[in-house]
Amino acid sequence: MNFRADLERGIAVEQKVLAIIRKKHPCATLIEGFKGYDIWIPEIRQGIEVKYDPMSNETGNIVVEIEMSGVPSALFATQATWWVFYDGNVFAWIKLRNIFACIILNKLQYVEFVGAGDKNQKKAFLIPKELLFKYGKVVKENDERK
């Protein structure tokens, strides 16, 4: 998978999440090029970060990045209230504070690695999907309730 194809898949998933959100909050919009979150919901003044992790179906883990090339990223740079993880089958809606609770309460340790398609090392938590998803609400793709 090259960067362009990966980016296009990510945007398609963001569009799916946006469509779900707009059923309740019609003013929600995608925010391009902003590292703080992917979707802004002005009605409730909250940002949503969207993460697509289809490899979690093979590895059993969700990758939650915290640093890239020595710079805080993702979890340590977000301004989102909610994170939505999509594995190709389900959406897991998890409040940011609950992601931190999962990490702290379960005494998880980050790992360092160079991800596929990356040139630089990153730090990330590899959180068992079953564990992380207990901290939020899991919705099957065809079930549009949030």
C-alpha positions in Angstrom: 0.0 0.0 0.0 1.5 3.4 -1.0 1.0 6.7 0.9 -1.5 8.0 -1.6 -3.8 5.0 -1.5 -3.6 4.9 2.3 -4.5 8.6 2.4 -7.5 8.0 0.1 -8.7 5.1 2.3 -8.4 7.3 5.4 -10.4 10.1 3.8 -13.1 7.6 2.8 -13.4 6.4 6.4 -13.5 10.0 7.6 -16.4 10.6 5.2 -18.3 7.6 6.6 -17.9 8.8 10.1 -18.9 12.3 9.1 -22.1 11.0 7.5 -23.0 9.2 10.7 -22.3 12.3 12.8 -24.3 14.6 10.5 -27.5 12.6 11.2 -27.4 14.2 14.6 -25.2 17.2 14.0 -25.7 18.5 10.4 -23.1 21.3 10.7 -20.2 18.8 11.3 -17.4 19.2 8.9 -14.1 17.6 7.9 -11.0 19.7 8.8 -8.2 19.1 6.3 -4.5 19.6 7.3 -5.1 20.1 11.0 -3.3 17.8 13.4 -5.8 18.4 16.3 -8.7 16.4 14.9 -10.3 15.3 11.6 -13.9 16.4 12.2 -15.3 19.4 14.0 -18.8 19.5 15.4 -19.7 23.1 16.0 -23.1 22.4 17.6 -21.3 20.8 20.6 -17.8 22.3 20.1 -16.0 19.0 19.9 -13.5 17.5 17.6 -13.3 13.9 16.4 -10.2 12.0 15.5 -10.7 9.1 13.1 -8.3 6.1 12.9 -8.6 3.3 10.4 -6.8 0.2 11.4 -7.7 -2.8 9.3 -4.5 -4.6 10.3 -6.0 -4.9 13.8 -8.1 -7.8 12.4 -4.9 -9.7 11.9 -2.8 -8.6 14.8 -5.5 -8.1 17.4 -4.0 -4.8 18.3 -5.0 -1.2 17.7 -2.0 1.1 17.1 -2.2 4.3 19.1 0.7 6.5 18.1 2.2 9.0 20.6 5.4 10.2 18.9 6.9 10.3 15.4 10.5 11.4 14.7 10.9 12.6 18.2 7.8 14.9 18.0 4.6 14.3 20.0 1.9 13.1 17.6 -1.6 11.5 17.6 -2.6 10.7 21.2 0.0 13.2 22.6 -1.0 16.0 20.1 -4.7 15.6 19.7 -7.3 18.2 20.6 -10.2 15.8 19.9 -12.8 14.9 22.5 -13.6 11.6 20.8 -11.6 9.1 18.8 -13.4 6.8 16.4 -11.5 3.6 15.5 -12.7 1.7 12.4 -11.3 -1.8 11.6 -13.3 -2.3 8.4 -16.2 -3.9 10.3 -17.0 -1.8 13.4 -16.7 1.7 14.6 -15.5 2.1 18.2 -16.4 5.5 19.6 -14.1 6.3 22.6 -13.6 9.4 24.6 -10.0 10.6 24.7 -9.9 10.4 28.5 -11.0 6.7 28.3 -8.1 5.9 25.9 -5.8 7.3 28.6 -7.6 5.4 31.3 -7.2 2.1 29.3 -3.5 2.7 29.0 -2.9 3.8 32.6 -5.2 1.3 34.4 -3.8 -1.6 32.4 -0.2 -0.4 32.8 0.5 -0.6 29.1 3.9 0.2 27.7 4.6 1.9 24.4 6.9 0.3 21.8 9.2 1.8 19.2 9.2 0.8 15.6 9.3 2.0 12.0 5.8 1.5 10.5 5.2 0.2 7.0 5.5 3.1 4.6 7.3 5.2 7.3 10.9 6.4 7.1 11.3 7.4 10.7 10.8 5.6 14.0 7.6 6.1 16.0 6.4 5.4 19.5 3.0 3.8 19.9 0.9 1.7 22.2 -0.2 -1.6 20.7 -3.5 -2.0 22.6 -5.4 -5.3 22.3 -8.5 -4.4 20.4 -10.9 -6.3 22.7 -9.4 -4.4 25.7 -9.5 -0.9 24.1 -13.0 -1.3 22.7 -14.4 -2.0 26.2 -13.7 1.7 27.0 -16.1 2.9 24.4 -19.1 2.1 22.3 -18.8 -0.4 19.4 -21.2 0.0 16.5 -21.3 -2.3 13.5 -20.9 -0.5 10.2 -24.5 -1.0 9.2 -25.9 0.2 12.5 -25.9 3.9 12.3 -26.7 4.6 16.0 -24.0 6.4 18.0 
